[in-house]
Amino acid sequence: MTFFLHETQYRNIASIADRQITICGAGALGANLAETLARTGFTQLRIIDRDRIEAHNLSTQPWTQQDVGAPKTRVLANALYRAVGARVEPKHNELTPDNAKALLKGSVVVIDAFDNLPSRGAVADAATRLGVPCLHIALGPNGDYGCGLWDDRYVVPTNEQQSTTNQPDECDYPLTRPLALLVVAAGAEVLVRYLLGGHRADFEFTLRDLRLVINQET
């Protein structure tokens, strides 16, 4: 991987570039985060998602029209290897409580970018059992809020809490893309901080007032 000069002057990630990072979910957050991390210089990525690319994904996710119908994880792996030589391990699987631990095994850090409650719960539980740090990133149902929470502050919503919105994290309309990319950028930044120094920072984006809140690092 070739690093840009200004990046190596600012912060050299050579010592962490080959760490195994697992991203759960290849939607507006997960797919764009995988691309960002690969282009930043990370070379060992694992992507878990059961979905195939649909036409309505094109407005927020890094696919082309020719990709429609193909498994998201495999398209992403091929594209990022061609682009920057990143080694992406595609897992075209549905992550469940039964297989989550096996799918996450070997990870240095896990990013939960799923858009549904059962999968988020399975990731959180498996990461805890494996003792692997997990960063949960999400978009609000109204498309104006995004956040990232590390596992020690993240609480999986109950069914009752989920039903108050009656919809998962919103990700498939064009105006979501700017917010999704903000969340992805923040997620990549706090991930790099964690891998370089062990510091965990949560973050929030509120488009309503264009306010960024970064909580105290631990």
C-alpha positions in Angstrom: 0.0 0.0 0.0 1.3 3.4 -0.9 0.7 6.2 1.6 0.3 9.8 0.7 3.1 12.0 2.0 0.9 14.4 3.9 -0.7 11.4 5.7 2.5 9.9 6.9 3.7 13.3 8.1 0.4 13.8 10.0 0.2 10.3 11.4 1.8 7.1 10.3 -0.5 4.0 10.5 2.0 1.5 9.2 2.2 -0.2 12.5 -1.6 -0.9 12.5 -2.3 -1.2 8.8 -2.5 -5.0 8.8 -4.7 -5.4 11.9 -7.8 -7.6 11.2 -10.8 -5.3 11.2 -14.3 -6.8 10.8 -17.2 -4.7 9.5 -20.7 -6.1 10.0 -23.0 -4.7 7.4 -22.3 -3.5 3.9 -24.9 -0.8 3.5 -24.5 3.0 3.5 -22.3 3.0 6.6 -20.5 -0.3 6.3 -19.6 -0.3 2.6 -18.5 3.3 2.6 -16.5 2.7 5.8 -14.7 -0.3 4.2 -13.8 1.9 1.3 -12.5 4.7 3.5 -10.4 2.3 5.6 -9.0 0.6 2.5 -8.0 3.9 1.0 -6.6 5.1 4.3 -4.1 2.1 4.2 -5.7 -0.7 6.1 -5.1 -4.0 4.3 -6.9 -6.7 6.3 -10.7 -6.1 6.3 -13.5 -8.6 6.7 -17.0 -7.7 5.6 -20.1 -9.6 6.7 -23.4 -9.1 4.9 -26.1 -11.4 3.5 -27.6 -8.9 1.0 -27.2 -8.5 -2.7 -27.0 -5.1 -4.4 -30.4 -3.5 -5.3 -31.0 -0.5 -7.6 -32.1 1.6 -4.7 -28.7 1.1 -3.0 -26.9 3.1 -5.7 -27.7 6.5 -4.3 -25.9 6.0 -1.0 -23.5 3.1 -1.5 -20.4 2.7 -3.6 -21.8 0.4 -6.3 -22.4 0.7 -10.1 -25.4 -0.2 -12.1 -23.6 -3.3 -13.4 -23.3 -4.6 -9.8 -27.0 -4.9 -9.2 -27.9 -8.4 -8.2 -24.4 -9.4 -7.0 -23.5 -10.1 -3.4 -22.4 -6.8 -1.7 -19.4 -8.3 0.1 -17.9 -9.9 -3.0 -18.3 -6.8 -5.1 -16.7 -4.7 -2.4 -13.7 -7.1 -2.0 -13.0 -7.1 -5.7 -13.4 -3.3 -6.1 -11.1 -2.5 -3.1 -8.4 -5.0 -4.2 -8.4 -3.5 -7.7 -8.4 0.1 -6.3 -5.7 -0.1 -3.7 -4.7 -3.7 -3.2 -6.6 -4.1 0.1 -7.2 -7.7 1.1 -10.9 -7.9 1.9 -12.4 -11.2 3.2 -16.0 -11.3 2.0 -18.5 -13.2 4.1 -21.8 -13.4 2.2 -23.6 -14.7 5.3 -26.4 -13.8 7.5 -24.9 -13.1 10.9 -27.0 -14.8 13.6 -26.5 -15.7 17.3 -25.4 -19.2 16.2 -22.6 -18.1 13.9 -21.6 -14.7 15.1 -18.8 -15.8 17.3 -17.2 -17.8 14.5 -17.6 -15.0 12.0 -16.0 -12.4 14.3 -13.2 -14.7 15.5 -9.7 -13.3 15.0 -10.7 -9.7 14.8 -8.8 -7.0 16.6 -11.8 -4.7 16.4 -15.4 -5.0 15.2 -17.6 -2.3 13.7 -21.3 -2.9 13.9 -22.9 -1.1 10.9 -26.0 -3.3 10.7 -29.4 -1.6 10.2 -31.6 -4.0 12.2 -32.0 -4.9 15.9 -31.5 -8.7 15.9 -28.1 -8.4 14.0 -26.9 -5.6 16.2 -27.7 -7.7 19.3 -25.9 -10.7 17.9 -22.8 -8.7 17.1 -22.8 -7.1 20.5 -23.1 -10.4 22.3 -20.5 -12.2 20.3 -18.0 -9.4 20.6 -18.4 -9.4 24.3 -17.9 -13.1 24.6 -14.8 -12.9 22.4 -13.4 -9.9 24.3 -13.1 -7.9 21.1 -13.8 -4.2 21.2 -16.8 -3.2 19.1 -17.8 0.2 17.7 -21.5 0.6 16.9 -22.3 3.2 14.2 -25.8 4.2 13.2 -28.1 6.6 11.5 -31.3 7.9 13.1 -34.6 6.9 11.5 -35.4 10.4 10.4 -32.1 10.8 8.5 -30.8 13.8 10.5 -28.8 12.1 13.2 -25.8 9.8 13.3 -23.6 8.4 16.1 -20.9 6.0 17.1 -20.7 4.3 20.5 -18.2 1.8 21.8 -19.5 -1.3 23.4 -19.0 -0.1 27.0 -21.5 2.7 26.4 -23.8 0.9 23.8 -27.1 -0.6 24.9 -29.0 -2.7 22.4 -32.4 -1.2 22.1 -35.4 -3.2 23.3 -38.2 -4.3 21.0 -40.4 -1.6 22.6 -37.8 1.1 21.9 -37.4 -0.1 18.3 -41.2 -0.1 17.8 -41.5 3.6 18.7 -39.9 4.4 15.4 -41.3 1.4 13.6 -38.3 1.5 11.1 -34.6 0.5 11.1 -31.7 2.9 10.6 -32.6 4.9 7.4 -30.0 4.5 4.6 -31.6 4.3 1.2 -32.6 7.7 0.0 -30.2 10.1 -1.7 -30.1 12.9 1.0 -28.8 10.3 3.5 -25.5 10.1 1.8 -23.9 13.3 3.2 -24.9 12.3 6.7 -23.7 8.7 6.2 -20.3 9.9 4.9 -20.0 12.2 8.0 -20.6 9.2 10.3 -18.1 7.1 8.2 -15.4 9.8 8.5 -15.9 10.1 12.2 -16.0 6.3 12.6 -12.7 5.9 10.7 -11.1 8.6 12.8 -12.0 7.2 16.2 -11.0 3.7 15.0 -7.6 5.0 14.0 -7.2 6.7 17.4 -8.2 3.5 19.1 -5.7 1.3 17.2 -2.9 3.8 17.6 -3.3 4.7 21.2 -6.1 2.6 22.8 -8.4 5.6 23.3 -12.1 5.2 22.7 -14.2 8.2 21.8 -18.0 8.2 21.1 -19.4 10.8 18.7 -22.7 12.3 17.5 -23.8 14.3 14.5 -27.0 16.3 14.5 -27.8 17.8 11.1 -30.6 19.9 12.6 -28.1 22.3 14.1 -24.9 21.0 12.3 -23.6 20.2 15.8 -20.8 17.7 16.4 -20.3 16.3 19.9 -17.3 14.2 20.8 -17.6 12.6 24.2 -14.7 12.3 26.7 -12.2 9.7 25.6 -11.4 6.9 28.0 
